[in-house]
Amino acid sequence: MKLIELARKAVEEYAYGKEFEPDPETKEKFNEKKANFVTITKKGEIRGRVGTFEPKEELWKSIIQNAINATFFDAKMSPLERYEILSAKIEISILSKPKRIAVNNYLEIIKKIEKGMGLILKQGSKDSTVLPTIWEETEDKIEVLQKLSTNAGLDKDTWKISEIYFYTVETIKEE
């Protein structure tokens, strides 16, 4: 079973009140702990996106939970209705291990970030991330960093005094 099939089956089974348990081969194939996000779109619009930027559990288990949560429990979106599930598309982003961007001042952050990077902001107990797809919306580095700050519920310029990490993603899209 492939990851997209795993996510879709989990969402469909959940929609009908059933528990989904993947086969042993799938569990073995995807048993490494990897951070990931699952994005649900319908007619090109995001309807849910849930994930983690730190690996917490086996990839197969995390994909199942994130797919269900993105479809039905993303607090920023309205949940999909059962009839919408078949026409919704699933996208999975598997994150590399985040690496801290070492800088002496905030101006160096602007120089070191590049289009295509996923970014993480950590400030005290708050954190947030933007997936590399953010660069499809804007190429303005400051705008991306400000979005990272506001996503964490902080002032838009908090990125200047925060720890910033970057990561790359492997993206798998449903056709």
C-alpha positions, -999 to 999 in steps of 0.1 A, spaced: 0 0 0 13 35 -9 11 65 14 -17 82 -6 -37 50 -6 -31 47 32 -43 82 38 -74 79 16 -84 45 31 -80 59 66 -102 89 58 -129 69 40 -131 43 68 -132 71 95 -161 88 76 -181 57 80 -173 51 116 -149 23 110 -114 17 124 -87 13 98 -57 -10 104 -32 -12 76 -16 -45 66 16 -57 82 37 -50 50 26 -13 50 35 -10 87 69 -25 81 76 -5 49 67 29 66 79 22 102 105 49 103 96 80 124 93 110 101 76 143 104 49 150 79 19 171 69 -12 160 51 -31 186 30 -66 181 18 -78 202 -12 -110 204 -30 -112 222 -64 -77 236 -58 -86 251 -24 -70 240 9 -97 224 31 -74 211 58 -37 208 66 -24 190 97 10 177 106 41 179 128 76 192 121 92 168 146 90 130 141 69 116 169 57 82 156 60 57 127 52 73 94 23 50 87 6 59 119 13 96 116 -1 97 81 -33 81 92 -38 105 121 -28 136 101 -51 126 71 -81 122 94 -74 154 114 -68 174 82 -101 161 67 -123 165 98 -106 184 126 -85 213 112 -96 241 135 -89 267 107 -112 250 82 -147 236 80 -146 197 80 -153 179 48 -187 163 45 -188 126 37 -200 132 1 -170 155 -5 -143 130 4 -143 112 -30 -136 144 -49 -111 158 -24 -73 154 -32 -47 144 -7 -11 157 -6 15 143 17 47 163 26 74 143 43 99 166 61 136 162 64 151 167 98 150 205 106 184 223 108 189 255 127 199 286 107 228 299 127 230 337 126 244 366 145 216 390 136 183 389 118 197 404 86 217 371 81 184 351 82 172 370 51 204 362 33 204 325 43 168 315 35 160 304 0 130 297 -21 120 261 -16 128 259 21 103 250 46 108 271 78 102 267 115 101 295 140 106 287 177 101 315 203 97 303 239 68 279 241 55 291 207 64 276 173 51 275 138 60 264 103 55 272 67 58 245 41 79 251 10 47 257 -10 47 292 7 71 302 -21 44 297 -47 24 325 -30 52 350 -26 89 352 -31 93 381 -6 115 366 22 103 392 48 67 384 40 73 347 45 91 353 78 63 376 90 38 349 82 59 325 102 56 348 132 19 354 129 12 317 124 27 312 159 3 339 173 32 364 177 39 399 164 48 399 127 84 409 135 91 383 162 111 363 136 139 388 141 145 375 177 135 338 172 153 306 164 147 298 127 151 263 113 148 250 77 138 217 62 131 202 28 101 181 18 93 151 -3 58 157 -17 34 130 -28 3 143 -46 -28 124 -55 -36 126 -92 
